[in-house]
Amino acid sequence: MDPELFWRASTDGPAGCCQVSASSQNLAAGASEQASLLEETSSSLEELTSMSKRNAELTEKCKGWIGEARVLVGKVYELLNETAVHPGNQAFQWSDRQNRQND
């Protein structure tokens, strides 16, 4: 609040007091509005933090599932290599069979 306003209020009498009162009310209303907005911002920040934590948890789960899928694909690849048979009953690598099919 303006110190000049207080000095004028003391010299202006009742009119000055009304002006100080109105200024004080405006200041209080502004402070109240700022407090409300700060509370709303804080609430939004808490929500974002919670959502970020949940996303991080889900990302870790997905990484685990991808790792499991990688292991399963590797096992399938090994089984295919073990069981793939050439038409002449000669075992050969699955990748060789795939290359021949693509030619």
Residue pairs with C-beta under 8 A, 6 or more apart in sequence:
1 23
1 24
1 27
2 23
5 19
5 20
5 23
6 20
8 16
8 19
9 16
9 17
9 19
9 20
10 16
12 19
77 94
80 94
81 93
81 94
81 95
82 91
84 91
84 92
84 93
84 94
84 97
85 91
85 92
86 92
86 97
